[in-house]
Amino acid sequence: MMASQEAPAGSGGAHSFLPAAGQVAAAALGCRRAREVAVQAAERAAAERLILLLQEDTFQQYVKPEINPKLSDFCISLTGITQDIVDKDDIFHQVLQNVVEWMRQRELGTKYSYSMLSDGSWDMSKFLNIQCRISRIKYPSFAKKWINICKSYGNFYKVPRNLTKLIIMLENLGMNYDRRPHSGLDDSKIARIALRMLQDGCDLRVNERIHGGQLMTVSSSGPLEGAPAPQMPRYRNSRSGLCPGGCPHIRAKIRIIIIKWPPLPACLPCRILKHLN
């Protein structure tokens, strides 16, 4: 065999195998590096496809306030939303109608499965719930279940609740929050967190719902299902827990008050407001 032959004196043959071994090692290293680069490129391509999927389209519209039409200095400072922005926009009922129409045009719930994603519980169980009552419309069925990304994040990465705030989650995942907190579309960037969790192998599922106006937890062992096709909720009437003045109250008690106080507005809060005005 070639390797077993003795090299002639002075020919430098004793060192002739070193360059070849170096070339083999370099070639192996190059192949391994090439595979790593290829894997990284494939991962980036997959991530880009997911990003495109999650960022297919966006919707943003501000709501013109009715009860307190003039924004406070605190609200402006916190959100960056100014008075002139909301003055030229629609009231909540019309904005919700625009949202439903936007979702229908994109065939959500019919051709495509989808789920609502929220940064915490309050957006759905408090803010949307209270606003629907104030606007005297029923809670939209498509928003009755959602994924609380904070809860999903904490359970998946095994971190305490105080580390599931939006900015902290982004920072721990190596992302920056370069937008304005509490300002509509900017907060919807939680989709970036959901994307990363999917890449890390998380099985994102609906984990919260609202029933009878109360926040409830959804079991992770339940069936995987998407939200229903969006429909505009109907108006409430006085028997649905609202006084004729439009305030939400406990259903059984307000009926008695309505019977005894025919003039509008009927409930005590409305009477107080009327007196103050």
C-alpha positions in Angstrom: 0.0 0.0 0.0 1.2 3.5 -0.7 1.1 4.6 2.9 3.3 1.7 4.0 6.1 2.4 1.5 9.2 4.0 2.9 10.0 7.3 1.3 13.3 8.0 -0.4 15.8 9.9 1.7 15.8 13.6 1.2 12.7 13.5 -0.9 10.6 15.0 1.8 8.2 12.1 1.4 7.9 11.6 5.2 5.9 14.8 5.2 3.9 14.1 2.0 0.8 12.9 3.9 0.4 16.0 6.1 -0.9 18.4 3.4 -3.3 15.8 2.2 -4.7 15.2 5.7 -5.0 19.0 6.1 -7.0 19.2 2.9 -9.3 16.4 4.1 -9.8 18.1 7.4 -10.5 21.4 5.7 -12.9 19.8 3.3 -14.8 18.2 6.2 -14.9 21.5 8.0 -16.1 23.2 4.9 -18.8 20.6 4.4 -20.0 21.0 8.0 -20.0 24.8 7.7 -21.8 24.6 4.4 -24.5 22.4 6.1 -24.8 24.8 9.0 -25.2 27.7 6.5 -27.8 25.8 4.6 -29.7 24.9 7.7 -29.6 28.5 8.9 -30.8 29.7 5.5 -33.7 27.2 5.6 -34.6 28.3 9.1 -34.6 32.0 8.0 -36.7 31.1 4.9 -39.2 29.2 7.1 -39.3 32.1 9.5 -39.9 34.6 6.7 -42.8 32.4 5.4 -44.3 32.4 8.8 -43.9 36.1 9.2 -45.6 36.7 5.9 -48.4 34.4 7.0 -48.9 36.2 10.3 -48.5 39.6 8.8 -50.8 39.0 5.8 -52.7 42.3 6.5 -53.4 44.8 9.2 -56.3 46.9 10.3 -56.2 50.0 12.5 -58.9 52.6 13.2 -59.3 54.9 16.1 -62.6 55.2 18.0 -64.2 58.5 18.7 -65.2 58.6 22.4 -68.8 59.5 23.3 -69.0 59.7 27.1 -65.8 61.6 27.5 -65.2 63.1 24.1 -62.3 65.3 25.2 -59.1 63.3 25.8 -57.2 63.9 29.0 -53.6 65.0 29.1 -52.8 61.6 30.7 -54.4 59.7 27.9 -52.6 61.7 25.3 -49.3 61.3 27.1 -49.7 57.5 27.6 -50.9 56.6 24.1 -49.7 59.3 21.8 -53.2 59.6 20.4 -54.3 63.2 20.1 -57.7 64.9 20.1 -57.7 65.7 16.3 -57.1 62.0 15.5 -60.2 60.8 17.3 -62.4 63.7 16.4 -62.4 62.8 12.7 -63.0 59.0 13.3 -66.2 56.9 13.9 -67.8 55.9 17.1 -67.3 52.3 18.5 -70.3 50.7 16.8 -69.2 51.8 13.3 -65.6 50.8 13.9 -66.6 47.3 15.1 -68.7 47.1 11.9 -65.7 48.0 9.9 -63.6 45.3 11.7 -66.2 42.7 10.9 -66.3 43.7 7.3 -62.5 43.6 7.0 -62.4 40.1 8.5 -65.2 38.9 6.1 -63.3 40.2 3.1 -60.3 38.1 4.1 -62.6 35.0 4.6 -61.6 34.5 8.2 -63.7 31.7 9.8 -64.9 30.5 6.4 -61.9 29.7 4.1 -59.2 30.3 6.7 -59.1 29.3 10.4 -58.0 31.9 12.8 -57.9 32.8 16.5 -57.9 36.0 18.5 -54.6 36.8 20.2 -54.4 39.1 23.2 -51.8 40.5 25.5 -53.4 39.5 28.8 -57.1 39.1 29.8 -58.3 42.7 30.1 -58.6 43.6 26.4 -61.4 41.1 25.9 -62.9 40.4 29.3 -62.9 44.1 30.5 -62.4 46.7 27.8 -64.3 45.1 25.0 -67.0 43.7 27.3 -67.6 47.1 29.0 -67.6 49.0 25.7 -70.1 46.7 24.2 -72.4 47.3 27.2 -72.0 51.0 27.0 -72.7 51.0 23.2 -75.7 48.7 23.9 -74.6 45.9 21.6 -74.1 42.2 22.4 -70.6 40.9 22.8 -69.3 39.7 19.4 -69.2 35.9 19.2 -65.9 35.8 17.3 -64.2 37.4 20.3 -65.6 35.1 23.0 -62.5 32.9 23.0 -58.9 33.9 22.6 -55.2 33.1 23.2 -53.7 35.0 26.1 -50.2 35.1 24.9 -48.9 36.1 28.4 -50.3 32.9 29.9 -49.1 30.8 26.9 -45.6 32.3 27.2 -45.3 31.7 30.9 -46.4 28.1 30.7 -44.2 27.3 27.7 -41.0 28.9 28.9 -41.7 28.2 32.6 -41.3 31.8 33.8 -43.2 33.6 36.6 -46.1 35.9 35.9 -44.0 39.1 36.5 -41.9 38.2 33.5 -44.8 38.0 31.0 -45.2 41.7 30.3 -45.0 42.6 26.7 -41.7 44.4 26.7 -40.0 41.8 28.9 -41.2 39.0 26.7 -39.8 40.7 23.6 -36.5 41.4 25.3 -36.1 37.8 26.6 -36.7 36.6 23.0 -34.0 39.0 21.7 -36.5 41.5 20.2 -37.0 45.2 20.6 -40.2 47.0 21.2 -39.6 50.0 19.0 -43.2 51.3 18.9 -45.5 53.2 21.2 -47.1 51.2 24.0 -50.9 51.3 24.4 -51.3 52.6 20.9 -53.5 50.2 18.8 -51.6 48.5 16.1 -48.3 48.8 17.8 -49.4 46.5 20.6 -50.5 44.0 18.0 -46.8 43.2 17.5 -47.4 40.4 20.0 -47.7 38.3 16.8 -43.8 38.4 16.8 -43.9 36.6 20.2 -46.4 34.0 18.9 -44.2 33.4 15.8 -41.2 32.7 18.0 -43.1 30.4 20.2 -44.3 28.4 17.2 -40.7 28.2 16.0 -39.7 26.9 19.4 -42.3 24.1 19.2 -45.2 25.7 21.2 -48.7 24.4 20.5 -50.6 27.6 20.8 -54.2 27.0 21.9 -57.2 29.1 23.1 -56.8 29.4 26.9 -59.4 31.9 27.9 -63.0 32.8 27.2 -65.8 35.0 28.4 -69.1 33.5 29.4 -72.0 35.5 30.9 -69.7 38.5 31.2 -67.2 36.5 33.3 -63.6 35.5 32.5 -63.1 31.8 32.4 -60.1 29.5 31.7 -60.1 27.0 28.8 -58.5 23.7 29.4 -55.4 22.9 27.3 -56.7 19.4 26.7 -59.8 20.6 24.9 -60.2 20.2 21.1 -58.2 22.6 18.8 -60.7 24.9 17.2 -60.7 28.3 15.4 -63.0 31.3 16.0 -66.3 31.4 14.2 -67.0 33.5 11.1 -67.3 37.2 12.2 -70.8 38.7 12.5 -71.9 42.1 13.7 -73.6 41.7 17.1 -77.1 42.8 17.5 -78.3 45.7 19.7 -79.3 45.0 23.3 -82.7 45.9 24.6 -83.7 47.0 28.1 -84.3 43.4 29.2 -80.7 42.4 28.5 -79.3 44.1 31.6 -79.2 47.7 30.4 -81.3 50.5 31.7 -83.0 52.8 29.1 -80.1 55.3 29.6 -77.6 52.7 28.4 -75.8 51.7 31.6 -75.0 48.1 32.4 -76.5 46.6 35.6 -77.5 43.4 37.2 -80.3 42.0 35.1 -82.8 41.0 37.8 -82.6 44.1 39.9 -82.8 46.7 37.1 -86.1 45.3 35.8 -87.8 46.4 39.0 -86.3 49.8 38.9 -87.4 50.3 35.3 -91.0 49.5 36.2 -91.0 52.0 39.0 -89.2 54.8 37.2 -90.8 55.3 33.8 -89.0 58.6 32.9 -85.7 58.2 31.1 -83.0 57.8 32.1 -84.2 55.2 34.7 -81.2 54.0 36.7 -79.6 55.8 39.6 -76.2 56.5 37.9 -78.0 58.0 34.9 -80.1 60.2 37.2 -77.0 61.4 39.0 -75.3 62.2 35.7 -78.5 64.0 34.5 -78.6 66.0 37.7 -74.9 67.0 37.4 -75.3 68.0 33.8 
